[in-house]
């Protein structure tokens, strides 16, 4: 019988990419549900069409797999931000769009919220060790602020990291603290009938901060 033909290199690459993507998808769910310590590579292998040996082949180990999961999760939101068409929007409209994009992403990706919470428990050790994550910033925020300052719409003292933190903190809190907040205040932060209210409220707050003159404390004025 003639020997079976070996898959072409391009086909092998596609198969490898599919296998790697499947492992990452399953690992994301498992790490988000069970945490870094609780997730098991054996179980991830059982839930994919591969083996534990192949997971180690593709990623090197559990720590590297978790790092790859974080890299994929952060890259997704940064890609969405990077694709924001800032150049064809006025700075205020671009700011609102960035807020809406972040709000929508965090609401639609609760696993991302859990992964970030887990990594904070581990004091960001995996992020610190990732060269890829160290290069990820928030390019859209910086571009929008520069455009707003040049147009004379945003005050000069506004800082891109501060704005990023303000947007992320509410979007993150709304999902991560939904249950405790609901138990304490009897209000569901992700209830469908309040979604537009919170989405618009956050955009209004960020735009008001950017367009209002900065308020200095008395000590700052005397310095």
C-alpha positions as semicolon CSV with decimal commas, in nm:
position;residue;x (nm);y (nm);z (nm)
1;X;0,000;0,000;0,000
2;X;0,131;0,350;-0,075
3;X;0,237;0,555;0,221
4;X;-0,018;0,811;0,342
5;X;0,074;1,163;0,243
6;X;0,196;1,385;0,522
7;X;-0,002;1,705;0,579
8;X;0,142;2,007;0,402
9;X;0,326;2,260;0,622
10;X;0,047;2,518;0,586
11;X;-0,212;2,260;0,694
12;X;-0,002;2,158;0,994
13;X;0,028;2,524;1,091
14;X;-0,350;2,570;1,069
15;X;-0,406;2,259;1,280
16;X;-0,154;2,381;1,537
17;X;-0,319;2,724;1,549
18;X;-0,663;2,566;1,598
19;X;-0,534;2,337;1,872
20;X;-0,361;2,623;2,049
21;X;-0,673;2,841;2,025
22;X;-0,890;2,560;2,162
23;X;-0,655;2,507;2,455
24;X;-0,656;2,880;2,532
25;X;-1,037;2,898;2,520
26;X;-1,080;2,604;2,757
27;X;-0,798;2,721;2,984
28;X;-0,958;3,066;3,006
29;X;-1,281;2,914;3,137
30;X;-1,103;2,683;3,380
31;X;-0,870;2,946;3,525
32;X;-1,154;3,197;3,554
33;X;-1,371;2,945;3,736
34;X;-1,116;2,770;3,960
35;X;-0,835;3,023;3,988
36;X;-0,470;2,967;3,908
37;X;-0,414;2,728;4,198
38;X;-0,737;2,533;4,146
39;X;-0,726;2,483;3,768
40;X;-0,576;2,153;3,651
41;X;-0,386;2,098;3,328
42;X;-0,513;1,739;3,319
43;X;-0,871;1,860;3,314
44;X;-0,796;2,121;3,047
45;X;-0,647;1,843;2,835
46;X;-0,954;1,624;2,892
47;X;-1,182;1,906;2,775
48;X;-0,984;1,964;2,455
49;X;-0,895;1,742;2,162
50;X;-0,537;1,710;2,281
51;X;-0,320;1,573;2,561
52;X;-0,140;1,711;2,862
53;X;0,186;1,646;2,680
54;X;0,073;1,863;2,389
55;X;-0,031;2,144;2,622
56;X;0,319;2,144;2,766
57;X;0,456;2,132;2,411
58;X;0,261;2,441;2,305
59;X;0,289;2,643;2,625
60;X;0,565;2,497;2,842
61;X;0,366;2,445;3,163
62;X;0,077;2,565;3,376
63;X;0,237;2,898;3,461
64;X;0,310;2,975;3,097
65;X;-0,041;2,866;3,000
66;X;-0,196;3,106;3,251
67;X;0,031;3,383;3,124
68;X;-0,081;3,307;2,767
69;X;-0,445;3,326;2,879
70;X;-0,382;3,670;3,032
71;X;-0,197;3,786;2,721
72;X;-0,488;3,682;2,501
73;X;-0,746;3,844;2,729
74;X;-0,565;4,177;2,756
75;X;-0,474;4,179;2,387
76;X;-0,840;4,152;2,292
77;X;-0,947;4,466;2,475
78;X;-0,637;4,658;2,365
79;X;-0,707;4,560;2,003
80;X;-1,060;4,695;2,033
81;X;-0,924;5,020;2,173
82;X;-0,659;5,039;1,903
83;X;-0,922;4,995;1,631
84;X;-1,122;5,292;1,758
85;X;-1,140;5,544;1,473
86;X;-1,030;5,844;1,677
87;X;-0,925;6,048;1,375
88;X;-1,281;6,071;1,239
89;X;-1,450;6,161;1,568
90;X;-1,434;6,480;1,768
91;X;-1,252;6,426;2,102
92;X;-1,566;6,428;2,315
93;X;-1,744;6,178;2,089
94;X;-1,429;5,964;2,081
95;X;-1,417;5,967;2,460
96;X;-1,777;5,853;2,484
97;X;-1,707;5,577;2,232
98;X;-1,408;5,457;2,433
99;X;-1,618;5,448;2,749
100;X;-1,894;5,255;2,571
101;X;-1,644;5,011;2,421
102;X;-1,489;4,935;2,760
103;X;-1,829;4,912;2,929
104;X;-1,959;4,669;2,667
105;X;-1,645;4,455;2,667
106;X;-1,631;4,411;3,043
107;X;-2,000;4,329;3,062
108;X;-1,968;4,070;2,785
109;X;-1,650;3,910;2,925
110;X;-1,698;3,822;3,293
111;X;-1,413;3,570;3,260
112;X;-1,179;3,864;3,192
113;X;-1,291;4,027;3,515
114;X;-1,228;3,707;3,711
115;X;-0,887;3,652;3,550
116;X;-0,774;4,003;3,641
117;X;-0,900;3,955;3,998
118;X;-0,708;3,628;4,022
119;X;-0,391;3,786;3,888
120;X;-0,420;4,063;4,147
121;X;-0,435;3,797;4,418
122;X;-0,103;3,675;4,278
123;X;0,030;4,034;4,281
124;X;0,058;4,046;3,901
125;X;0,351;3,803;3,897
126;X;0,251;3,658;3,559
127;X;0,199;4,000;3,401
128;X;0,533;4,121;3,535
129;X;0,701;3,825;3,374
130;X;0,534;3,874;3,036
131;X;0,722;4,082;2,781
132;X;0,411;4,098;2,564
133;X;0,193;4,239;2,840
134;X;0,458;4,491;2,942
135;X;0,427;4,646;2,595
136;X;0,048;4,679;2,609
137;X;-0,073;5,024;2,697
138;X;-0,396;5,205;2,618
139;X;-0,313;5,378;2,289
140;X;-0,664;5,506;2,221
141;X;-0,675;5,700;2,548
142;X;-0,352;5,882;2,471
143;X;-0,459;5,962;2,115
144;X;-0,795;6,098;2,227
145;X;-0,643;6,317;2,497
146;X;-0,383;6,461;2,262
147;X;-0,657;6,543;2,012
148;X;-0,872;6,704;2,282
149;X;-0,587;6,914;2,416
150;X;-0,491;7,038;2,068
151;X;-0,853;7,136;2,006
152;X;-0,864;7,324;2,334
153;X;-1,144;7,104;2,466
154;X;-0,958;6,913;2,737
155;X;-0,757;7,076;3,012
156;X;-0,382;7,036;2,981
157;X;-0,326;6,859;3,313
158;X;-0,530;6,551;3,228
159;X;-0,332;6,227;3,244
160;X;-0,399;5,927;3,017
161;X;-0,337;5,669;3,291
162;X;-0,575;5,852;3,526
163;X;-0,847;5,849;3,262
164;X;-0,786;5,483;3,185
165;X;-0,814;5,401;3,557
166;X;-1,137;5,600;3,591
167;X;-1,304;5,421;3,301
168;X;-1,177;5,075;3,391
169;X;-1,257;5,104;3,760
170;X;-1,631;5,157;3,713
171;X;-1,663;4,904;3,429
172;X;-1,470;4,647;3,633
173;X;-1,649;4,715;3,962
174;X;-1,989;4,689;3,798
175;X;-1,920;4,328;3,702
176;X;-1,681;4,211;3,975
177;X;-1,885;4,348;4,268
178;X;-2,228;4,285;4,128
179;X;-2,326;4,030;4,393
180;X;-2,184;4,200;4,703
181;X;-2,319;4,537;4,591
182;X;-2,658;4,382;4,529
183;X;-2,663;4,216;4,870
184;X;-2,569;4,540;5,047
185;X;-2,782;4,787;4,850
186;X;-3,048;4,570;4,685
187;X;-2,949;4,698;4,342
188;X;-2,830;4,490;4,049
189;X;-2,559;4,685;3,869
190;X;-2,595;4,472;3,555
191;X;-2,973;4,468;3,538
192;X;-3,080;4,522;3,173
193;X;-3,316;4,808;3,258
194;X;-3,033;5,011;3,418
195;X;-2,768;4,938;3,155
196;X;-2,814;5,256;2,951
197;X;-2,826;5,464;3,268
198;X;-2,486;5,343;3,390
199;X;-2,331;5,350;3,042
200;X;-2,435;5,713;2,990
201;X;-2,353;5,812;3,346
202;X;-1,994;5,697;3,313
203;X;-1,948;5,869;2,978
204;X;-2,094;6,191;3,120
205;X;-1,859;6,180;3,421
206;X;-1,547;6,121;3,212
207;X;-1,634;6,392;2,961
208;X;-1,715;6,638;3,242
209;X;-1,378;6,566;3,405
210;X;-1,189;6,619;3,080
211;X;-1,364;6,941;2,981
212;X;-1,387;7,111;3,323
213;X;-1,104;7,332;3,447
214;X;-0,893;7,153;3,710
215;X;-0,966;7,242;4,072
216;X;-0,653;7,296;4,279
217;X;-0,633;7,258;4,653
218;X;-0,530;7,548;4,873
219;X;-0,191;7,389;4,943
220;X;-0,126;7,354;4,569
221;X;-0,212;7,720;4,510
222;X;0,024;7,834;4,784
223;X;0,314;7,616;4,663
